Amino acid sequence: MFSRISGTLVEHAGEIARIESAGLVYDLVLPPSVADKVPETPGTPVMLEVFPHFALDGNAGKYTFFGFSNAIEREFFEALLSVASIGPKSAARAFSAPMGRIARAIDEGDHAFLKTLPGIGQQKARDIVAKLQGKVARFLLIQDAPHREVPARPPMPAFASEALAVLLQLAYKRTEAEAMIAETLERAPHVNDAETLLAEIYRQRHAAMASTSAIDEAKPRWIQPRKAESA
């Protein structure tokens, strides 16, 4: 089983990162504090440490791959799994706060802070401290995710929300549909109803595809297929 993946980011939506590597696409579950460190732009080269988990569901088995930005984060995850009452999904949810802050709470026996983590109650907080206190020094220096400036986007008008609902019914991803709407409204600010907006989205996409086809047609053909010789 592999412990690291290097490839190209296909999609990053919330706590799921989809990565293409050697012709295969893998879905990785990212703890929230790790997800903030992973790029969001498709096509970006990425390398993540991986913790694979296999679980049986009836007669079928399923692998879940948890991703981390470095080996120390993965070791902290594995350390949390050594607590009998913590499973992989619980551990991933618990890392909603910066890992360095969680390590400090464990080292200081700060049950109150640990109880603020998703899925961690009083008993689990006690179990974590009892098992790991005095053993987390190397995790105290895990760096937080850098602050990301989120560009301000004007609120979506009501008619655009109607168009968004249609695009979602047509199986477009929400991020893709919202981007198409934003780009279309920027290029065609006169649009003021859902039908016109959908038509304008189609027109712009069709024009873009036609332009791409024209460029392909204009490329030189260095190799021409041989014509069959007549008998």
N, C-alpha and C positions, 0 to 999 in steps of 0.2 A: 504494500500500500504506500502511496506517495505521501510525502510530508511537506512538499513545496510545489507551487505552481507558478510558471512564468508564461505569460501570453499577452493577449490583447483584450482589453475591456470591450465587451459587446453591449452590456447594459448594466447600469447601477441604479436600482430603484429601492430606496429605503435601506433595508438591511440585507438585501440580496444583491450579490454581484455575479454577473454572468461573464465568464472568461473563456475565450477560445485559445486552445493550446494544441498544437500538432494536429489540427483538423477536427478536434473534438471540443465541445462546449460544456463547461462545468458550471453548476450553480453552487455558489458558496454563501453560507449564512454568516453574516458579519455582526458581532456584538455591536451595540450602538456606538460605543466609544471608539471602536475600530472603523466603523462605517464612515465616521466623520473624517478619517484620514485617507480614505481611498478616493481616487479621482472619480469624477462623474461624467467626463467626456468620453463617449464611445470612440474606440480606436486608440486610446491611450495605452501604452505598454505598462503592464503591472506585474508585480511579483509578490505573492503572499505565502506565508507559512500556513500549513493546513493541518487541522486535527480531524481525522475521519472517525465517524461514529456509525456503527452498524446496529440496527434494531430490528427485531422480529415483530411482524404484525400478522398474527394468525399463521398461515402457511407461507407467507411471503416475507422477504427481508428487504430492508431499504438502507442505503448509505446516506448519511448527511455529512457534508463537509463544512467545517467551521473555519473561517479565514482570519488571519492575523497579520499585522504589518511587520512583525519581527518575531524572532524565536522566543524572546523573553516574555512577550505577551502570551504566546501559546503555553509557555511553561507556567505562567500564572493561572491560566485557564485549567491546565492539568492539575495544578495544586488545589484549586477550588473543587475539582472533581474528586479529590481524595477525601473530602468531607462526605460521610456516608449519606447524608440527607440531600445532597446536591447532585443533580443530573446535568447532562450537557445543555439541554434547553434552558434549564433554570440558571446555569452558570452564564450562558450567553446573555440572557435577559438582565442578569444582575450587573453586568458590565455596562450599565447605562451611564454611570458616572465615570470620570477619568480613572484609569486603573491605578495610577499613583495615589489618588485620593482614597480609593478603596483599600489599598495596601496599608496606608497610614492608619485608617480606621481599625483595621485588623491588628496592627502593631500596638495601637494604643488601647485596644479593647473597647472601642467606641460602638457599643451595641445600638445606640440611638441612631447613628448615621447608617449603619448597615441595614437597619429596619426600613430605611427610606428607599432601599433598592427594590425594584420589582421582584415579587415572589419571595422576598426574604422577610420572614416574621421573627418573632422573639426567639423561638427555639432554634431556627436555622442560624440566626445571628450568633447565638451562644455556641452552636456546634462549630461554626467557622472560626471563631476566636479560640475555642478550646483546641482545635486541630492545628491552626496555622500561626497563632501569635508567637512571635520570636523567630519565624521562618520566612518572613517576607521582605527582608532588607533589600534584596536585589530588585524587587518590584517597585520600591518606593520612588525610583528615578525614571520610571516609564513616563515619557513625555505626553502631554495633552495634544489633542488635534489642534493644528493652527487655525486661527479664526478665519472664516471665509466671509468675504464681502458678498452678500447676495444682492444682485442688481435689482433695483426697484422696478416693478412692472405695474403699469396702470391697471386698475380693477377691470375685470371683464364685464362688458355690458350684457344686459339680459338676453338680447338676441344671440350673442356669442355663446352663452351658456346653452341655448337651444341647439345651436350648431354642434357644440361639443358633445351633447347627448347623442346626437345622430352619429357622429364619428365614432363614439364609443360602441354604439350598437353595431357599427360596421367593422368592429374588432381592431380599430386603431388603438395603440397604447395611449394612455392619458397624456404622458409627457409629449409624445409625438403630435397628438391632436392639438394640445394647447400651443405648442410651438408653431404649427401650421396656421392656427387662428391668429396668433400674435403677429406673425410675419405678414399674413394677408392684410390684416387691419392696418399695419404700418405702411404697406405699399398701396393700399386702396382705402384711405380714410373716409371716402364718401359712402362706403357700405353701411347700411343701417337696419338690415333685417337678416334673419337667419338664412332664407332661401338665396338671397343675393350673395351672402358670405360663402355658403357652400359652393355656389356656382363659381365664385371668384377663386376659391381654393382649388377647385378642379381645373379652372383655366390656367392658373399659374403652374400647377403641377404638370399639366399636359404640355405647356410651353417649355418647361424645364426639360422634360423627357424628350421633346422634339428637338430641342437644341443639342442635347447629348447625342441623339441619333445622327444629327447633321454633322457633328464633329467627327463621329466614328466613320461616317461615309466619306468624309474629306481626307481621311488618313490614307497615305499611299499604300497600295497593295504591291508589295515587293514580289510576292509569289502568286502567280495566277495558275489555276488548275489547268492541266493539259486537256486539250480536247481529244475526244476519242477519235482515232484514225479510222477513216472509212475503209472497208475491206476492198 
